[in-house]
Amino acid sequence: MSTSYGTISTTPSGTPPSGSHNENEETSSPNKPPLSRRNSDLSSATMLPEDLESQSSAPSSPPNKSFQITARIISDATIGLSDGLTVPFALTAGLSALGNARVVIFGGLAELMAGAISMGLGGYLGAMSELASYNETLSTTTHLAKTDPRATAAQIRSTLEEFDIPKSTLDDLTRHLCVSDKRVDFLMRFGHCAERPADSRALVSAVTIAVAYFLGGLVPLVPYFFVDDLIVALWVSVGVMAVALFAFGYAKTGMVVGWEGRERVGRCVYGGLQMVVVGGLAAGAAMGLVKVFDGFVGGD
């Protein structure tokens, strides 16, 4: 018998032979699921694992935009602590050569406040300059992409050539990016290696550097509040600062190279000792200069 589905051989009685299946019977069988459902199940069973994972891992809630400690914040804190642990320590050690505890305390506090404000303003202005530089680069790149397609294509191609891409693929990517709405983003990220700073970058940088400087500079000044003898207070401050400088240098190096292993530990120890030497030299130079100036004034 010839049907729209093809030719079906039948027995003399007009019924299909045993072993053959009629499509209409298959879809209406009460013991079997519908054909469309079985086809769907079959396609799901043959999907690759990564396809199933991509379908099941769709985000159900917006990403968390809470405050995070980034590498830039750690860098700003390092700058503030590094200066705060050395400059005020050298100042208080130098002022202690005058033999007046009030001069040491008030001079140290004045330096702490002025230094924290100055360092914070420096961080703020630096971050604002970084944002201005980014905006200028973005404006120049956007103007180039709109007015000079040939130069834009040349920049895109030179950027992609660094990745050692085959020529045919390179040509296809260049043509695609030249007409893409993301060509400016591509050039900013890969051509100029520039990422837009966060809107709060300047304020966060200023506060981080200022607070880190103040806390670091407060450490060598604390002994002068509790020890009456100025010489004893100086030596206590020296001991406290030696420990603080070593801990800071050790931790700063460990964040970069790691903490485990003899070689890494050795480098951390070297970083701590380096900070102690730098701080000690700064304090010794300050004390020597103050004594020299005091001798000149006293001689007059």
N, C-alpha and C positions, 0 to 999 in steps of 0.2 A: 504494500500500500504506500502511495506517495503522499506525504504531508508537507506542510510549510517548514517542518523541522528536519525533513530528510525522508529517507525510505525506510520503512519498518516492515520486515518480513513477518508474515502471520501464518498461523496454522490453518488448516482447512476450515476450522470452526470460526476463523476471523479474530481470534484472540492472539495477543502477542505471545511469543514463545517464552517458556520459563527461563528466568535469568535476565530478561530484558526489563527495563523500568520505564514506565510512562511518566513523563514530567508532571502531568496534571495529578496523577495519583500520588506522586511524591510530595507535592506541595500540600495536598489535602489529607495526608495520613495523620490520624490523631495521635499516633505514638512517636512521631518525629517532629523536631522543631521545623519552623518554616525554612525554606531554602535560603532566603536572604539572611536569616540569622546565622545559619551554618556557614555561609560564605564569610560573614563578618567575623565569626569565631575563628575560621581558618586563616583569615588575613591577620588577625591578632596573634595567632600562634606562630605565624611565620615572620613577625616583625623582629628586628634586631633588638638586643637588650638595651642598647643606647637610645633607640627610638622610644621604647616603653618608658625608660627613665626620664627622657626629656618631656614626655607627656604627663608623667606623674609628679614631676618636680616643679610645676608651675607655681610661682609665688602666690600665696594666698593673702598676704598682707604687705603693705608698703614697707620698703627698707627702713631700718632704724637709723635716724639721723642724729642720734645722741652724740655728745661731745666725745672725741677720741684724742688720745695722746699720740701725735704724729711725730715723725722724725724731726720736723722743723721745730716743734715745741721742745724736744729734747736738746736740739742744737742751741736754741735760745737759752734754755736753762743752764746748759754747759758754759755758754759765754758769760752769763751773769754770775754763776758760782765761781768760775775761774778768776774773774776780775775781783769779785767780792772777797775771795779767800786770800788774795795777795795784796791788793792795794791798801785796804784799811789796816791789815795786819802790819804792813810796812810803815804806815803812818803812825799807828799807835806805838809801835816799837820805837820809831824815831822820836816821837813826842815824849816818850818816857825818859829820854836822855836829859830832858829839862828838869826832871825831879818834881813835877807838879801833877798830882793826880787829877785835879779839876781840868787842867789843860788837856790831859790825855782823854778824859771822858767827853768833855764838850767838843773838843776838836774831832774826836772819833765820830760822835753822833752827827756833827755838822757834815763831815765828809760822807757818812753813810747816806744821809738824806739827799745831799747834793749829787752824790754819785749815782744813787738809785734813780733820781729824776733824770739825770743826764743820760744814763744808759737806757732808760725806758724811752726817752725821746729819740735817741739814736736808733733803737729798734723800730719805733713807729715810722720814722722818716725813711729808714731802709726798706721797710715793707711797702710803704707808699710808692717809693721809687721803683720797686719791683713790679707793682701793679701798673704804674704808668708806662714802664718799659713794655710790659705785655700788651697793653692796650695800643701802644704805638705800633708794635709789630703786627698785631691783628689788623689794625687799620690799613697798614701798608700791604699786607698779604691780600686782604679783601679787595682793595683797589686794583691790585695787579690781576687778580682772578677775573675781575669784571671788565677790565680794559685791555688786557694783553694776554689772550689765550695761548699764544705761542710761547711767551716767557713762562707762563704758568705750566705748560706742558714740559718745558725744559727743566723747571725746578722739580716737578713730580718725577720725571725720568731720572734725574741725577740723584734724587733721594732713594728711589727704588734700586738703582744700580748698586748701592752699597750692600744689598742683600744677596747679590750674586744670583739673580733670577734669570732663567733662560730668555733669550731674545724674544721668542714668540710670545711667551707669557708676559714679558716686560712690555711689549707693544700693546697687548690687550689690556693690561692693567692701566697703562698710561692713558689710552683712549677712554677707558671707562671712568677713570678719576677726573679727566678733563671736563666731562659733562656731568659729573656727579655734584649734588648739592653739598657733599662732604669734602670737597677738594680743599677748602680753606682749613677745615679741621685737620685734614691729613697733613697739610704743610705745616701747620702750627705745631702739631704733636711730633711728627717725624722729621720734618725739614728744619724747623727752628728749635725743636726740643723744648717747647714752652707750654706750660700748663697754667691755666688761669688760677691765680691765688684766691683763696677763700675770702669772702667779704669781710670776715672778722679777723683776717690775718694780721693786720696792722695793730689792732687793739690787743689781741692775744700776745703778739710778740712783745709789745711794750710792757704789758703787765708781767709776763713771764720773766723777762730780763731784769726788770726793776725789782721784783720780789726776790728772785734768786740772788741778785747782788746784795740786797739788804740783809737777807738771811745769812749769806756767806760772810759778809763783813761784820755781822753782829757777834759771830763766834769769838774772834780775838778780843773783843771789847768787854765781854761778860766778866772775865776775872777781875777787871778793875772796879766793878761794882761791889764785889764781895770781899776783896782782899785789901786791907788798909795799907800794908807795906807795898810801896810802888815797885821795888825791885822784885819782891816775891810775886806780885801780880804779873810783872813782865815775864818771869820764868814760867809761871803757870800758863800765861797766854801762849808762850813759845811752845810748851808741851802740848797744849790743846790744839794749836794750829798745826803742829807736826803730825798729829794723829789725823786731824781733819783733812789736811792736804794729801796725806798718803791714802786715806780712804777714798777721797775724791778721785785722785789719779788712778787708783786701782779699779774703781768702779767704771770710770770713763773708758779706760782701756778694755775692760772686760766686756762692755757693751758692744765694742767694735769687733774684737777678735774672738770672743767667747770665754768660757769659764773653765772648761774641762781640759785636762791634759797638762803635762809638765811644761811644755813649751808655752802654752797660753798663760798658765799661771806665772811663769817667769816673766812674760811680757807685761802682765798686769802689775807684778811687783816692780818692774823697771819703770812703768808709768807712774806708780805711786811715789817711788823715790825721786823721779824727775820733778814731780810737783813739789816735793819737800825741798829739793835743792833750789828750784826757782823761787819759791816763797822765801826761803832762808836768805838767798842772795839779795832779794828785794828788801827784806827787812834790815839786813846788815848794811846795805848801801844807804838806806834812809837814816838809820841811826848814825852812821859815820858822817853823812852830810849835815845832819842837825847839829852834831857836836862841832863840826868845822865852822858852821855859821854862828853858833853860840860863842865859839872862841873869838871870832872876828868882832862880834858885837861886844863881848866882854872886854876885849883888848881896847876898843875905842872908849 
